[in-house]
Amino acid sequence: MDAHLTVVDVTGSTNDDLLEAGKQGAPHGTGLAARAQTAGRGRRGHKWDSTAGNLLLSIVLRPCVDPAKYSGLAAVSGLAVLEALEKQGLANEIGLKWPNDLVARGRKLGGILVEAARDNEGKPFAVCGIGVNVNYTPQEVPDGGLAAIGLSDLNESVPSVDTLLDEGHHTVMDAVDAWAEQLSTLADDAGPLTPVREEYIAHLNWIGEHVIARSPAGVELAQGIFKTVDTFGRACIETKDGLQSFHFEEASLRPVSE
């Protein structure tokens, strides 16, 4: 594979395929999309319904940044997917849910899964997986998850999945390259979200609202006002005991009203 977008009818997981291709040296920008997946997955290994009719895309990323800052890639990619949908006139009701989902009308429209690895020469890379419901809306709701919604539920007319794939691939690449270039001008201790933090917060759902932070096991960790996200991507919640911060691996958020 070279750095272009390949589309296949079906595979197990585009992320798995590109993790293997990346280990073999696949270059920055290599994209793989599938009409359907048999083993699609989301964050924490949750099953991702990958029925035909939706956008299923993964991209090899080799940004020239400290791999410790790869944690910023999910936010950068989420903003890029929003931008790609906006270019197609589809983003009016869509926002982001910390740390890596696209949402509309209180439902889940899509998700971003970034996985880091090293290739056979020891060089770091990441694979960014993007799933967006377009023409098919999954009915199954994962434990603690949001019900799903699709682009076709939000819009009378939706471009072809191929059009969205092409737009998404190019927009994510441009965004990642711009982010890496901006990070290179900052101090070494700058947080990975620094170049995009203000824009990211501007598109986040539930900022200023009362939320519950739950662990991966569903245990309540904190309850309070979702104040902001810091430059390291941590959700900052004002609780009765003061400000508490949670890394995306530690918690997920839900509004208290749900």
C-alpha beads as a LAMMPS data file, in Angstrom:
LAMMPS data file: protein, C-alpha beads

258 atoms
257 bonds

1 atom types
1 bond types

-500.0 500.0 xlo xhi
-500.0 500.0 ylo yhi
-500.0 500.0 zlo zhi

Masses

1 110.0

Atoms # bond

1 1 1 0.000 0.000 0.000
2 1 1 1.169 3.522 -0.700
3 1 1 -0.252 6.745 0.729
4 1 1 -3.607 6.717 -0.988
5 1 1 -7.071 5.498 -0.080
6 1 1 -7.963 1.884 -0.847
7 1 1 -11.552 0.671 -0.563
8 1 1 -12.418 -3.017 -0.035
9 1 1 -15.803 -4.705 0.151
10 1 1 -15.312 -6.387 3.501
11 1 1 -12.585 -7.017 6.081
12 1 1 -12.330 -7.887 9.735
13 1 1 -11.119 -4.495 10.943
14 1 1 -9.543 -1.699 8.910
15 1 1 -7.595 -0.667 12.010
16 1 1 -6.155 -4.169 12.404
17 1 1 -5.244 -4.270 8.707
18 1 1 -3.435 -0.929 8.873
19 1 1 -1.698 -1.723 12.158
20 1 1 -0.148 -4.660 10.306
21 1 1 0.567 -2.561 7.203
22 1 1 2.102 0.143 9.403
23 1 1 4.434 -2.398 10.999
24 1 1 5.559 -3.277 7.476
25 1 1 6.317 0.392 6.771
26 1 1 3.098 1.738 5.200
27 1 1 3.627 5.490 4.809
28 1 1 1.918 8.434 6.437
29 1 1 -1.501 8.903 4.900
30 1 1 -2.151 5.318 3.842
31 1 1 -5.922 4.932 4.015
32 1 1 -8.118 1.846 4.025
33 1 1 -11.921 1.874 3.906
34 1 1 -14.352 -1.030 3.933
35 1 1 -17.961 -1.326 2.859
36 1 1 -18.454 -3.594 5.881
37 1 1 -16.387 -5.041 8.733
38 1 1 -16.834 -8.323 10.561
39 1 1 -14.814 -7.347 13.651
40 1 1 -15.153 -3.574 13.968
41 1 1 -14.450 -2.149 17.401
42 1 1 -14.501 1.100 19.323
43 1 1 -12.849 2.432 22.452
44 1 1 -12.145 -0.125 25.233
45 1 1 -12.783 -2.953 22.786
46 1 1 -16.506 -2.261 22.452
47 1 1 -18.075 -3.797 19.364
48 1 1 -18.675 -1.297 16.546
49 1 1 -21.631 -2.213 14.347
50 1 1 -20.047 -2.203 10.879
51 1 1 -22.981 -3.025 8.650
52 1 1 -22.742 -1.901 5.008
53 1 1 -23.898 1.620 4.197
54 1 1 -21.701 3.555 6.595
55 1 1 -18.288 5.222 6.581
56 1 1 -15.570 2.870 7.872
57 1 1 -12.106 4.372 7.407
58 1 1 -8.642 3.949 8.914
59 1 1 -5.505 5.996 8.212
60 1 1 -1.822 5.405 9.017
61 1 1 -0.386 8.494 10.719
62 1 1 3.294 9.240 11.164
63 1 1 3.267 12.850 12.441
64 1 1 6.645 14.360 13.285
65 1 1 5.879 14.749 16.980
66 1 1 6.889 13.018 20.198
67 1 1 4.785 9.806 20.267
68 1 1 3.809 10.749 23.832
69 1 1 1.676 13.429 22.163
70 1 1 -0.260 11.001 19.988
71 1 1 -3.028 11.322 22.579
72 1 1 -4.003 14.532 20.786
73 1 1 -4.786 12.718 17.544
74 1 1 -8.349 11.723 18.486
75 1 1 -9.384 15.336 19.092
76 1 1 -7.604 16.531 15.953
77 1 1 -9.241 13.800 13.883
78 1 1 -12.680 14.389 15.398
79 1 1 -12.498 18.070 14.489
80 1 1 -11.353 17.123 10.982
81 1 1 -14.303 14.770 10.474
82 1 1 -16.611 17.578 11.601
83 1 1 -14.928 19.881 9.086
84 1 1 -15.324 17.306 6.309
85 1 1 -19.037 16.962 7.082
86 1 1 -19.385 20.736 7.224
87 1 1 -17.898 21.020 3.722
88 1 1 -20.711 18.752 2.577
89 1 1 -23.338 20.828 4.401
90 1 1 -24.016 18.073 6.934
91 1 1 -22.640 19.403 10.232
92 1 1 -25.405 21.733 11.456
93 1 1 -26.528 19.544 14.363
94 1 1 -23.301 17.639 15.003
95 1 1 -20.979 18.124 17.959
96 1 1 -18.245 16.233 19.772
97 1 1 -18.501 14.197 22.945
98 1 1 -15.361 13.905 25.041
99 1 1 -13.111 12.229 24.244
100 1 1 -13.723 10.743 20.798
101 1 1 -17.346 10.593 19.618
102 1 1 -19.488 12.544 17.178
103 1 1 -23.019 13.163 18.443
104 1 1 -26.260 14.725 17.239
105 1 1 -29.623 15.108 18.970
106 1 1 -28.182 13.392 22.034
107 1 1 -27.287 10.298 20.041
108 1 1 -24.049 8.803 18.760
109 1 1 -23.259 9.512 15.126
110 1 1 -19.678 8.281 14.983
111 1 1 -16.465 7.555 16.804
112 1 1 -12.698 7.864 16.538
113 1 1 -10.272 5.131 17.641
114 1 1 -6.540 5.923 17.626
115 1 1 -4.095 3.076 18.256
116 1 1 -0.344 3.609 18.525
117 1 1 2.342 1.072 17.621
118 1 1 5.913 0.745 16.342
119 1 1 6.920 -0.639 12.993
120 1 1 9.521 -3.313 12.324
121 1 1 12.248 -0.651 12.350
122 1 1 11.121 0.619 15.742
123 1 1 9.603 3.820 14.382
124 1 1 6.375 5.022 16.031
125 1 1 3.132 5.396 14.129
126 1 1 -0.578 5.456 14.829
127 1 1 -3.697 4.241 13.093
128 1 1 -6.756 6.445 13.271
129 1 1 -10.029 4.577 12.788
130 1 1 -13.150 6.575 11.924
131 1 1 -16.687 5.219 11.922
132 1 1 -19.666 7.378 10.940
133 1 1 -23.256 6.197 10.595
134 1 1 -24.437 7.337 7.167
135 1 1 -27.241 5.218 5.711
136 1 1 -27.568 2.558 8.420
137 1 1 -28.349 3.293 12.072
138 1 1 -27.385 0.535 14.533
139 1 1 -30.226 -0.423 16.879
140 1 1 -28.155 -2.124 19.561
141 1 1 -27.093 0.190 22.394
142 1 1 -23.888 -0.834 24.229
143 1 1 -23.879 -0.873 28.042
144 1 1 -23.791 2.725 29.229
145 1 1 -23.678 3.956 25.655
146 1 1 -25.769 6.369 23.649
147 1 1 -28.407 5.300 21.154
148 1 1 -27.247 5.762 17.555
149 1 1 -28.253 8.169 14.809
150 1 1 -27.183 8.405 11.150
151 1 1 -26.489 11.234 8.730
152 1 1 -29.531 10.176 6.722
153 1 1 -31.660 10.705 9.855
154 1 1 -30.429 14.310 10.027
155 1 1 -30.485 15.268 6.351
156 1 1 -32.844 14.785 3.430
157 1 1 -29.926 14.415 1.032
158 1 1 -26.585 12.815 1.896
159 1 1 -23.634 12.425 -0.528
160 1 1 -22.344 8.976 -1.381
161 1 1 -20.165 7.191 1.140
162 1 1 -17.309 7.357 -1.396
163 1 1 -17.569 11.162 -1.493
164 1 1 -17.497 11.311 2.295
165 1 1 -14.542 8.903 2.435
166 1 1 -12.485 10.991 0.041
167 1 1 -13.326 14.229 1.861
168 1 1 -12.668 12.666 5.261
169 1 1 -9.327 11.164 4.265
170 1 1 -7.951 14.420 2.879
171 1 1 -9.323 16.578 5.683
172 1 1 -7.902 14.372 8.438
173 1 1 -4.492 14.345 6.768
174 1 1 -4.444 18.125 6.388
175 1 1 -5.519 18.586 10.005
176 1 1 -2.927 16.165 11.406
177 1 1 -0.134 17.773 9.383
178 1 1 -1.151 21.265 10.520
179 1 1 -1.364 20.111 14.155
180 1 1 2.088 18.510 14.007
181 1 1 3.580 21.649 12.456
182 1 1 2.046 23.846 15.160
183 1 1 3.217 21.532 17.947
184 1 1 6.768 21.726 16.593
185 1 1 6.797 25.472 17.300
186 1 1 5.773 25.061 20.942
187 1 1 7.759 24.182 24.049
188 1 1 8.478 20.502 24.606
189 1 1 6.188 20.430 27.637
190 1 1 3.186 21.820 25.744
191 1 1 0.140 19.600 25.968
192 1 1 -0.821 17.709 22.796
193 1 1 -4.173 19.517 22.497
194 1 1 -2.630 22.999 22.707
195 1 1 -2.959 23.832 18.968
196 1 1 -6.632 22.780 18.769
197 1 1 -7.905 23.108 22.346
198 1 1 -10.071 26.210 21.892
199 1 1 -11.703 24.848 18.744
200 1 1 -12.201 21.451 20.361
201 1 1 -13.898 22.932 23.435
202 1 1 -16.098 25.110 21.206
203 1 1 -17.572 21.956 19.624
204 1 1 -17.843 19.841 22.800
205 1 1 -21.215 18.833 24.178
206 1 1 -22.102 19.362 27.859
207 1 1 -19.529 22.054 28.673
208 1 1 -21.030 24.015 31.580
209 1 1 -23.531 21.253 32.329
210 1 1 -23.878 18.877 35.268
211 1 1 -22.247 15.531 34.386
212 1 1 -21.320 12.206 35.934
213 1 1 -17.882 10.686 35.336
214 1 1 -17.940 6.896 35.341
215 1 1 -15.114 4.390 35.242
216 1 1 -14.902 1.730 32.486
217 1 1 -16.620 -0.608 34.970
218 1 1 -19.494 1.842 35.409
219 1 1 -18.493 3.079 38.877
220 1 1 -19.314 6.729 39.547
221 1 1 -16.055 8.648 40.003
222 1 1 -17.342 12.187 40.299
223 1 1 -20.327 14.416 39.704
224 1 1 -20.242 18.131 38.958
225 1 1 -20.017 20.819 36.288
226 1 1 -18.012 19.950 33.157
227 1 1 -15.803 23.043 33.077
228 1 1 -13.271 22.412 30.349
229 1 1 -10.690 20.087 28.807
230 1 1 -7.040 20.862 29.533
231 1 1 -4.157 20.843 27.050
232 1 1 -3.489 17.177 27.852
233 1 1 -7.039 16.196 26.948
234 1 1 -8.253 15.642 30.506
235 1 1 -11.871 16.430 31.321
236 1 1 -12.010 18.932 34.203
237 1 1 -15.073 18.703 36.448
238 1 1 -15.920 21.153 39.238
239 1 1 -17.184 19.012 42.118
240 1 1 -18.204 19.894 45.677
241 1 1 -14.677 18.834 46.672
242 1 1 -12.957 21.003 44.065
243 1 1 -11.767 20.580 40.489
244 1 1 -11.100 16.986 39.414
245 1 1 -9.469 15.934 36.143
246 1 1 -9.881 12.638 34.306
247 1 1 -7.853 11.134 31.487
248 1 1 -9.877 9.539 28.696
249 1 1 -8.717 6.070 29.758
250 1 1 -10.088 6.640 33.273
251 1 1 -13.611 7.853 32.619
252 1 1 -16.517 8.578 30.336
253 1 1 -19.083 11.337 30.869
254 1 1 -22.865 11.472 30.838
255 1 1 -25.181 14.375 31.641
256 1 1 -26.951 14.043 34.986
257 1 1 -30.257 14.660 33.209
258 1 1 -30.042 11.268 31.460

Bonds

1 1 1 2
2 1 2 3
3 1 3 4
4 1 4 5
5 1 5 6
6 1 6 7
7 1 7 8
8 1 8 9
9 1 9 10
10 1 10 11
11 1 11 12
12 1 12 13
13 1 13 14
14 1 14 15
15 1 15 16
16 1 16 17
17 1 17 18
18 1 18 19
19 1 19 20
20 1 20 21
21 1 21 22
22 1 22 23
23 1 23 24
24 1 24 25
25 1 25 26
26 1 26 27
27 1 27 28
28 1 28 29
29 1 29 30
30 1 30 31
31 1 31 32
32 1 32 33
33 1 33 34
34 1 34 35
35 1 35 36
36 1 36 37
37 1 37 38
38 1 38 39
39 1 39 40
40 1 40 41
41 1 41 42
42 1 42 43
43 1 43 44
44 1 44 45
45 1 45 46
46 1 46 47
47 1 47 48
48 1 48 49
49 1 49 50
50 1 50 51
51 1 51 52
52 1 52 53
53 1 53 54
54 1 54 55
55 1 55 56
56 1 56 57
57 1 57 58
58 1 58 59
59 1 59 60
60 1 60 61
61 1 61 62
62 1 62 63
63 1 63 64
64 1 64 65
65 1 65 66
66 1 66 67
67 1 67 68
68 1 68 69
69 1 69 70
70 1 70 71
71 1 71 72
72 1 72 73
73 1 73 74
74 1 74 75
75 1 75 76
76 1 76 77
77 1 77 78
78 1 78 79
79 1 79 80
80 1 80 81
81 1 81 82
82 1 82 83
83 1 83 84
84 1 84 85
85 1 85 86
86 1 86 87
87 1 87 88
88 1 88 89
89 1 89 90
90 1 90 91
91 1 91 92
92 1 92 93
93 1 93 94
94 1 94 95
95 1 95 96
96 1 96 97
97 1 97 98
98 1 98 99
99 1 99 100
100 1 100 101
101 1 101 102
102 1 102 103
103 1 103 104
104 1 104 105
105 1 105 106
106 1 106 107
107 1 107 108
108 1 108 109
109 1 109 110
110 1 110 111
111 1 111 112
112 1 112 113
113 1 113 114
114 1 114 115
115 1 115 116
116 1 116 117
117 1 117 118
118 1 118 119
119 1 119 120
120 1 120 121
121 1 121 122
122 1 122 123
123 1 123 124
124 1 124 125
125 1 125 126
126 1 126 127
127 1 127 128
128 1 128 129
129 1 129 130
130 1 130 131
131 1 131 132
132 1 132 133
133 1 133 134
134 1 134 135
135 1 135 136
136 1 136 137
137 1 137 138
138 1 138 139
139 1 139 140
140 1 140 141
141 1 141 142
142 1 142 143
143 1 143 144
144 1 144 145
145 1 145 146
146 1 146 147
147 1 147 148
148 1 148 149
149 1 149 150
150 1 150 151
151 1 151 152
152 1 152 153
153 1 153 154
154 1 154 155
155 1 155 156
156 1 156 157
157 1 157 158
158 1 158 159
159 1 159 160
160 1 160 161
161 1 161 162
162 1 162 163
163 1 163 164
164 1 164 165
165 1 165 166
166 1 166 167
167 1 167 168
168 1 168 169
169 1 169 170
170 1 170 171
171 1 171 172
172 1 172 173
173 1 173 174
174 1 174 175
175 1 175 176
176 1 176 177
177 1 177 178
178 1 178 179
179 1 179 180
180 1 180 181
181 1 181 182
182 1 182 183
183 1 183 184
184 1 184 185
185 1 185 186
186 1 186 187
187 1 187 188
188 1 188 189
189 1 189 190
190 1 190 191
191 1 191 192
192 1 192 193
193 1 193 194
194 1 194 195
195 1 195 196
196 1 196 197
197 1 197 198
198 1 198 199
199 1 199 200
200 1 200 201
201 1 201 202
202 1 202 203
203 1 203 204
204 1 204 205
205 1 205 206
206 1 206 207
207 1 207 208
208 1 208 209
209 1 209 210
210 1 210 211
211 1 211 212
212 1 212 213
213 1 213 214
214 1 214 215
215 1 215 216
216 1 216 217
217 1 217 218
218 1 218 219
219 1 219 220
220 1 220 221
221 1 221 222
222 1 222 223
223 1 223 224
224 1 224 225
225 1 225 226
226 1 226 227
227 1 227 228
228 1 228 229
229 1 229 230
230 1 230 231
231 1 231 232
232 1 232 233
233 1 233 234
234 1 234 235
235 1 235 236
236 1 236 237
237 1 237 238
238 1 238 239
239 1 239 240
240 1 240 241
241 1 241 242
242 1 242 243
243 1 243 244
244 1 244 245
245 1 245 246
246 1 246 247
247 1 247 248
248 1 248 249
249 1 249 250
250 1 250 251
251 1 251 252
252 1 252 253
253 1 253 254
254 1 254 255
255 1 255 256
256 1 256 257
257 1 257 258
